[in-house]
Amino acid sequence: MADLKLPKLPERTPVKVTINFMPDVFDALKAYADAYEAAYGYRESVPDLIPAMLSAFIETDRGFNRGRRKS
């Protein structure tokens, strides 16, 4: 089982998002979805993973959060 930073996603209502990615970034996102499935035994689509990945990124960006707290 892969050791992923992103925990298993909670139940939620999917929201459709339209976004364009460069092919190499999309390939990496598909590979992450594969690793997620290997880790948790359940397939999540790339569009379902992206919001959680962005949230995790923002939550761990110390510089951003430090500046945000000052506002």
N, C-alpha and C positions, 0 to 999 in steps of 0.2 A: 504494500500500500504506500502511495506517495505521501510525503510529509508536506502538505500545502499550507501556506499562510492563510488562505481563505477558508473559513469553516463551512460546513455544509449549510446550504441556504435554507431558511425557514419557508414554510408554506406561504404562498403569496399569489395574488392575482397578476398574471403576466400583463405587461404593457408593451405595445408595439413601438419600436424605435427605429427610425431610418437614419443611417449614418454611413458614410463612405470611409473605407480603410484602404491603405496601400496593401497590395497582395501579401507582402511579407508579414505585415502586422496581423492580417486576417489568418494567415497560416499559423502564426504563433497563438492566436486566440483559439483556433481549432485544436491545436496541440494541448493547450491548457484545458479545454473541455474534455479531451481524452484523459488527461491526468486526473481531472476531477472525477470522471467516471470510474477510473481505476481505484481512486481513493475511497469513494463513497458508494460505489456499486449502483449508481443512478446517473443517467445521462441528463445533463442540463444543456440547453442550447446556448450558443455564444451570446445571442441577445439577452438571455436571462442571466448570464454570468456578468456581463459588462457593468450593470449598475452596482452590483456588490463589489466588483473589483475596483471601481472608481471610488466607492464609499470607503473601502479599506485603504486605498491609496491616500485619500484626503485625510482620513482619521490619523494616519501615521506620518503625515507631512508636518514635522515639528515647526519649521519656519512659517508655513502657512497658518497653522493653528496659533502660534505665538502672535503673529500679526493680527489675526482675527480676534483674539482675546483683548488686544489693545484698543480695538475699535469700539 
